[in-house]
Amino acid sequence: MSDVQTALESLSFEKALAELETIVGHLERGDVPLEESITIYARGEALKKHCDALLKQAEAKVEKIRTGANGQATATEPLDVE
């Protein structure tokens, strides 16, 4: 695994999203030279995939709590997000 990939995987969702938003801002302004645009676009794609993976992991962990008549939690089950 490359150092870039390792560094990417260590980013939290919030930090990765913030970096992705910065990249999008630079690209939207159009004030970045072509070669740099290509490089940061590729970084943006990697950040997007990383954020998607983190979101999928979080969705898998989220559980819906069912409560009984007494208001106490009786069981958990995976959250149905659809």
N, CA, C and O atoms as a GROMACS GRO file, in nm:
protein
  328
    1MET      N    1   0.085  -0.118   0.000
    1MET     CA    2   0.000   0.000   0.000
    1MET      C    3   0.090   0.124   0.000
    1MET      O    4   0.188   0.130   0.074
    2SER      N    5   0.056   0.223  -0.083
    2SER     CA    6   0.140   0.342  -0.092
    2SER      C    7   0.120   0.433   0.029
    2SER      O    8   0.021   0.422   0.101
    3ASP      N    9   0.217   0.522   0.049
    3ASP     CA   10   0.206   0.618   0.160
    3ASP      C   11   0.085   0.708   0.142
    3ASP      O   12   0.020   0.745   0.240
    4VAL      N   13   0.055   0.744   0.016
    4VAL     CA   14  -0.062   0.829  -0.011
    4VAL      C   15  -0.190   0.757   0.030
    4VAL      O   16  -0.277   0.816   0.093
    5GLN      N   17  -0.201   0.628  -0.006
    5GLN     CA   18  -0.319   0.550   0.029
    5GLN      C   19  -0.330   0.534   0.180
    5GLN      O   20  -0.439   0.544   0.236
    6THR      N   21  -0.218   0.507   0.247
    6THR     CA   22  -0.218   0.494   0.392
    6THR      C   23  -0.263   0.624   0.457
    6THR      O   24  -0.345   0.623   0.549
    7ALA      N   25  -0.210   0.736   0.409
    7ALA     CA   26  -0.249   0.866   0.464
    7ALA      C   27  -0.397   0.892   0.441
    7ALA      O   28  -0.465   0.946   0.528
    8LEU      N   29  -0.448   0.854   0.326
    8LEU     CA   30  -0.589   0.873   0.294
    8LEU      C   31  -0.676   0.792   0.389
    8LEU      O   32  -0.776   0.842   0.441
    9GLU      N   33  -0.640   0.667   0.412
    9GLU     CA   34  -0.720   0.580   0.497
    9GLU      C   35  -0.720   0.623   0.643
    9GLU      O   36  -0.809   0.585   0.720
   10SER      N   37  -0.621   0.703   0.682
   10SER     CA   38  -0.617   0.750   0.820
   10SER      C   39  -0.702   0.876   0.841
   10SER      O   40  -0.722   0.918   0.955
   11LEU      N   41  -0.753   0.935   0.732
   11LEU     CA   42  -0.836   1.055   0.744
   11LEU      C   43  -0.974   1.020   0.797
   11LEU      O   44  -1.035   0.921   0.756
   12SER      N   45  -1.022   1.103   0.887
   12SER     CA   46  -1.161   1.087   0.932
   12SER      C   47  -1.253   1.132   0.820
   12SER      O   48  -1.210   1.198   0.726
   13PHE      N   49  -1.379   1.097   0.831
   13PHE     CA   50  -1.476   1.138   0.731
   13PHE      C   51  -1.480   1.290   0.720
   13PHE      O   52  -1.481   1.345   0.609
   14GLU      N   53  -1.482   1.358   0.833
   14GLU     CA   54  -1.493   1.503   0.834
   14GLU      C   55  -1.373   1.570   0.766
   14GLU      O   56  -1.389   1.666   0.690
   15LYS      N   57  -1.253   1.520   0.795
   15LYS     CA   58  -1.133   1.578   0.734
   15LYS      C   59  -1.128   1.549   0.584
   15LYS      O   60  -1.092   1.636   0.505
   16ALA      N   61  -1.165   1.429   0.546
   16ALA     CA   62  -1.166   1.393   0.404
   16ALA      C   63  -1.269   1.478   0.329
   16ALA      O   64  -1.242   1.525   0.218
   17LEU      N   65  -1.385   1.497   0.388
   17LEU     CA   66  -1.490   1.577   0.324
   17LEU      C   67  -1.446   1.723   0.312
   17LEU      O   68  -1.471   1.787   0.210
   18ALA      N   69  -1.383   1.776   0.415
   18ALA     CA   70  -1.334   1.914   0.410
   18ALA      C   71  -1.231   1.931   0.299
   18ALA      O   72  -1.234   2.030   0.226
   19GLU      N   73  -1.140   1.835   0.287
   19GLU     CA   74  -1.040   1.843   0.180
   19GLU      C   75  -1.106   1.832   0.043
   19GLU      O   76  -1.069   1.902  -0.050
   20LEU      N   77  -1.204   1.744   0.032
   20LEU     CA   78  -1.277   1.729  -0.093
   20LEU      C   79  -1.349   1.859  -0.131
   20LEU      O   80  -1.349   1.899  -0.247
   21GLU      N   81  -1.411   1.924  -0.033
   21GLU     CA   82  -1.480   2.051  -0.059
   21GLU      C   83  -1.381   2.159  -0.104
   21GLU      O   84  -1.414   2.240  -0.191
   22THR      N   85  -1.261   2.160  -0.047
   22THR     CA   86  -1.158   2.255  -0.088
   22THR      C   87  -1.118   2.230  -0.233
   22THR      O   88  -1.105   2.324  -0.312
   23ILE      N   89  -1.100   2.104  -0.268
   23ILE     CA   90  -1.063   2.069  -0.406
   23ILE      C   91  -1.172   2.112  -0.503
   23ILE      O   92  -1.142   2.169  -0.608
   24VAL      N   93  -1.296   2.084  -0.470
   24VAL     CA   94  -1.407   2.122  -0.557
   24VAL      C   95  -1.409   2.274  -0.576
   24VAL      O   96  -1.431   2.323  -0.687
   25GLY      N   97  -1.385   2.348  -0.468
   25GLY     CA   98  -1.381   2.494  -0.478
   25GLY      C   99  -1.273   2.542  -0.573
   25GLY      O  100  -1.297   2.631  -0.655
   26HIS      N  101  -1.154   2.484  -0.562
   26HIS     CA  102  -1.045   2.521  -0.653
   26HIS      C  103  -1.081   2.491  -0.798
   26HIS      O  104  -1.058   2.573  -0.886
   27LEU      N  105  -1.136   2.373  -0.822
   27LEU     CA  106  -1.171   2.335  -0.959
   27LEU      C  107  -1.284   2.421  -1.014
   27LEU      O  108  -1.282   2.455  -1.133
   28GLU      N  109  -1.381   2.455  -0.932
   28GLU     CA  110  -1.492   2.538  -0.978
   28GLU      C  111  -1.447   2.680  -1.014
   28GLU      O  112  -1.501   2.740  -1.107
   29ARG      N  113  -1.350   2.732  -0.941
   29ARG     CA  114  -1.300   2.867  -0.971
   29ARG      C  115  -1.224   2.869  -1.102
   29ARG      O  116  -1.221   2.971  -1.171
   30GLY      N  117  -1.164   2.758  -1.138
   30GLY     CA  118  -1.092   2.748  -1.264
   30GLY      C  119  -0.960   2.821  -1.267
   30GLY      O  120  -0.906   2.848  -1.374
   31ASP      N  121  -0.907   2.854  -1.150
   31ASP     CA  122  -0.781   2.928  -1.145
   31ASP      C  123  -0.660   2.839  -1.117
   31ASP      O  124  -0.555   2.887  -1.075
   32VAL      N  125  -0.676   2.710  -1.142
   32VAL     CA  126  -0.569   2.613  -1.118
   32VAL      C  127  -0.514   2.570  -1.253
   32VAL      O  128  -0.592   2.538  -1.343
   33PRO      N  129  -0.382   2.568  -1.270
   33PRO     CA  130  -0.323   2.521  -1.396
   33PRO      C  131  -0.370   2.379  -1.429
   33PRO      O  132  -0.403   2.301  -1.340
   34LEU      N  133  -0.372   2.346  -1.557
   34LEU     CA  134  -0.424   2.218  -1.605
   34LEU      C  135  -0.362   2.099  -1.535
   34LEU      O  136  -0.434   2.012  -1.486
   35GLU      N  137  -0.230   2.092  -1.530
   35GLU     CA  138  -0.163   1.977  -1.469
   35GLU      C  139  -0.202   1.963  -1.322
   35GLU      O  140  -0.225   1.852  -1.274
   36GLU      N  141  -0.208   2.074  -1.251
   36GLU     CA  142  -0.248   2.070  -1.110
   36GLU      C  143  -0.394   2.028  -1.097
   36GLU      O  144  -0.430   1.956  -1.004
   37SER      N  145  -0.477   2.074  -1.190
   37SER     CA  146  -0.619   2.036  -1.189
   37SER      C  147  -0.634   1.885  -1.200
   37SER      O  148  -0.716   1.825  -1.130
   38ILE      N  149  -0.556   1.825  -1.287
   38ILE     CA  150  -0.563   1.680  -1.305
   38ILE      C  151  -0.520   1.608  -1.178
   38ILE      O  152  -0.583   1.511  -1.137
   39THR      N  153  -0.414   1.658  -1.116
   39THR     CA  154  -0.364   1.596  -0.993
   39THR      C  155  -0.466   1.608  -0.880
   39THR      O  156  -0.493   1.510  -0.810
   40ILE      N  157  -0.522   1.728  -0.862
   40ILE     CA  158  -0.616   1.743  -0.750
   40ILE      C  159  -0.750   1.677  -0.780
   40ILE      O  160  -0.821   1.636  -0.688
   41TYR      N  161  -0.785   1.665  -0.907
   41TYR     CA  162  -0.906   1.592  -0.943
   41TYR      C  163  -0.890   1.445  -0.902
   41TYR      O  164  -0.982   1.385  -0.846
   42ALA      N  165  -0.774   1.388  -0.931
   42ALA     CA  166  -0.749   1.249  -0.893
   42ALA      C  167  -0.755   1.232  -0.742
   42ALA      O  168  -0.809   1.134  -0.692
   43ARG      N  169  -0.700   1.329  -0.668
   43ARG     CA  170  -0.707   1.325  -0.521
   43ARG      C  171  -0.854   1.334  -0.478
   43ARG      O  172  -0.896   1.264  -0.386
   44GLY      N  173  -0.930   1.418  -0.544
   44GLY     CA  174  -1.072   1.431  -0.512
   44GLY      C  175  -1.148   1.301  -0.532
   44GLY      O  176  -1.232   1.265  -0.451
   45GLU      N  177  -1.117   1.230  -0.640
   45GLU     CA  178  -1.181   1.101  -0.665
   45GLU      C  179  -1.148   1.002  -0.554
   45GLU      O  180  -1.236   0.929  -0.508
   46ALA      N  181  -1.022   0.999  -0.511
   46ALA     CA  182  -0.981   0.910  -0.403
   46ALA      C  183  -1.052   0.948  -0.273
   46ALA      O  184  -1.094   0.860  -0.198
   47LEU      N  185  -1.064   1.077  -0.246
   47LEU     CA  186  -1.133   1.123  -0.125
   47LEU      C  187  -1.281   1.086  -0.130
   47LEU      O  188  -1.338   1.046  -0.028
   48LYS      N  189  -1.343   1.099  -0.246
   48LYS     CA  190  -1.484   1.062  -0.261
   48LYS      C  191  -1.505   0.915  -0.230
   48LYS      O  192  -1.597   0.879  -0.156
   49LYS      N  193  -1.419   0.830  -0.285
   49LYS     CA  194  -1.430   0.686  -0.259
   49LYS      C  195  -1.410   0.655  -0.110
   49LYS      O  196  -1.478   0.570  -0.054
   50HIS      N  197  -1.315   0.726  -0.049
   50HIS     CA  198  -1.289   0.706   0.094
   50HIS      C  199  -1.412   0.747   0.176
   50HIS      O  200  -1.453   0.674   0.267
   51CYS      N  201  -1.470   0.861   0.144
   51CYS     CA  202  -1.590   0.906   0.216
   51CYS      C  203  -1.706   0.809   0.196
   51CYS      O  204  -1.778   0.777   0.291
   52ASP      N  205  -1.724   0.761   0.073
   52ASP     CA  206  -1.830   0.662   0.047
   52ASP      C  207  -1.811   0.537   0.131
   52ASP      O  208  -1.907   0.484   0.187
   53ALA      N  209  -1.686   0.489   0.139
   53ALA     CA  210  -1.659   0.369   0.218
   53ALA      C  211  -1.687   0.392   0.365
   53ALA      O  212  -1.743   0.306   0.433
   54LEU      N  213  -1.647   0.509   0.416
   54LEU     CA  214  -1.673   0.539   0.557
   54LEU      C  215  -1.823   0.550   0.585
   54LEU      O  216  -1.869   0.505   0.690
   55LEU      N  217  -1.898   0.607   0.493
   55LEU     CA  218  -2.043   0.616   0.511
   55LEU      C  219  -2.107   0.478   0.512
   55LEU      O  220  -2.197   0.451   0.591
   56LYS      N  221  -2.062   0.391   0.424
   56LYS     CA  222  -2.116   0.254   0.421
   56LYS      C  223  -2.086   0.180   0.551
   56LYS      O  224  -2.169   0.105   0.601
   57GLN      N  225  -1.965   0.202   0.604
   57GLN     CA  226  -1.930   0.140   0.732
   57GLN      C  227  -2.021   0.192   0.843
   57GLN      O  228  -2.068   0.115   0.928
   58ALA      N  229  -2.045   0.322   0.842
   58ALA     CA  230  -2.130   0.382   0.945
   58ALA      C  231  -2.273   0.330   0.934
   58ALA      O  232  -2.337   0.300   1.035
   59GLU      N  233  -2.324   0.319   0.812
   59GLU     CA  234  -2.460   0.267   0.792
   59GLU      C  235  -2.472   0.125   0.845
   59GLU      O  236  -2.574   0.088   0.902
   60ALA      N  237  -2.366   0.046   0.826
   60ALA     CA  238  -2.368  -0.092   0.872
   60ALA      C  239  -2.372  -0.100   1.024
   60ALA      O  240  -2.423  -0.196   1.081
   61LYS      N  241  -2.318   0.002   1.091
   61LYS     CA  242  -2.312   0.002   1.237
   61LYS      C  243  -2.438   0.058   1.303
   61LYS      O  244  -2.470   0.027   1.418
   62VAL      N  245  -2.508   0.141   1.228
   62VAL     CA  246  -2.627   0.205   1.287
   62VAL      C  247  -2.733   0.098   1.310
   62VAL      O  248  -2.764   0.018   1.222
   63GLU      N  249  -2.788   0.100   1.428
   63GLU     CA  250  -2.893   0.003   1.460
   63GLU      C  251  -3.019   0.075   1.506
   63GLU      O  252  -3.014   0.179   1.570
   64LYS      N  253  -3.129   0.015   1.470
   64LYS     CA  254  -3.257   0.067   1.513
   64LYS      C  255  -3.294  -0.005   1.642
   64LYS      O  256  -3.288  -0.128   1.650
   65ILE      N  257  -3.333   0.070   1.741
   65ILE     CA  258  -3.370   0.011   1.870
   65ILE      C  259  -3.521  -0.002   1.878
   65ILE      O  260  -3.594   0.096   1.864
   66ARG      N  261  -3.565  -0.123   1.902
   66ARG     CA  262  -3.708  -0.147   1.922
   66ARG      C  263  -3.736  -0.138   2.072
   66ARG      O  264  -3.660  -0.189   2.153
   67THR      N  265  -3.844  -0.074   2.106
   67THR     CA  266  -3.879  -0.063   2.247
   67THR      C  267  -4.004  -0.143   2.275
   67THR      O  268  -4.094  -0.154   2.191
   68GLY      N  269  -4.009  -0.198   2.396
   68GLY     CA  270  -4.125  -0.273   2.440
   68GLY      C  271  -4.231  -0.180   2.498
   68GLY      O  272  -4.216  -0.058   2.495
   69ALA      N  273  -4.337  -0.238   2.551
   69ALA     CA  274  -4.448  -0.161   2.607
   69ALA      C  275  -4.404  -0.077   2.725
   69ALA      O  276  -4.463   0.028   2.752
   70ASN      N  277  -4.300  -0.121   2.797
   70ASN     CA  278  -4.254  -0.047   2.915
   70ASN      C  279  -4.153   0.063   2.879
   70ASN      O  280  -4.102   0.131   2.967
   71GLY      N  281  -4.125   0.080   2.748
   71GLY     CA  282  -4.033   0.184   2.706
   71GLY      C  283  -3.887   0.143   2.710
   71GLY      O  284  -3.800   0.222   2.675
   72GLN      N  285  -3.860   0.023   2.753
   72GLN     CA  286  -3.723  -0.027   2.759
   72GLN      C  287  -3.685  -0.091   2.625
   72GLN      O  288  -3.769  -0.148   2.556
   73ALA      N  289  -3.559  -0.080   2.592
   73ALA     CA  290  -3.510  -0.143   2.471
   73ALA      C  291  -3.522  -0.294   2.484
   73ALA      O  292  -3.478  -0.351   2.584
   74THR      N  293  -3.580  -0.358   2.385
   74THR     CA  294  -3.597  -0.503   2.390
   74THR      C  295  -3.505  -0.576   2.293
   74THR      O  296  -3.471  -0.692   2.314
   75ALA      N  297  -3.465  -0.506   2.187
   75ALA     CA  298  -3.378  -0.571   2.088
   75ALA      C  299  -3.324  -0.464   1.993
   75ALA      O  300  -3.371  -0.351   1.990
   76THR      N  301  -3.227  -0.504   1.918
   76THR     CA  302  -3.177  -0.416   1.813
   76THR      C  303  -3.181  -0.493   1.683
   76THR      O  304  -3.177  -0.616   1.680
   77GLU      N  305  -3.188  -0.418   1.576
   77GLU     CA  306  -3.183  -0.479   1.443
   77GLU      C  307  -3.119  -0.379   1.350
   77GLU      O  308  -3.122  -0.259   1.377
   78PRO      N  309  -3.061  -0.424   1.240
   78PRO     CA  310  -2.999  -0.331   1.146
   78PRO      C  311  -3.099  -0.227   1.099
   78PRO      O  312  -3.217  -0.256   1.081
   79LEU      N  313  -3.050  -0.106   1.079
   79LEU     CA  314  -3.134   0.002   1.031
   79LEU      C  315  -3.166  -0.020   0.885
   79LEU      O  316  -3.076  -0.046   0.805
   80ASP      N  317  -3.295  -0.011   0.850
   80ASP     CA  318  -3.338  -0.020   0.711
   80ASP      C  319  -3.338   0.122   0.656
   80ASP      O  320  -3.429   0.200   0.686
   81VAL      N  321  -3.237   0.157   0.575
   81VAL     CA  322  -3.222   0.294   0.529
   81VAL      C  323  -3.303   0.322   0.404
   81VAL      O  324  -3.303   0.436   0.357
   82GLU      N  325  -3.369   0.226   0.349
   82GLU     CA  326  -3.446   0.247   0.227
   82GLU      C  327  -3.590   0.268   0.254
   82GLU      O  328  -3.668   0.288   0.161
   0.00000   0.00000   0.00000
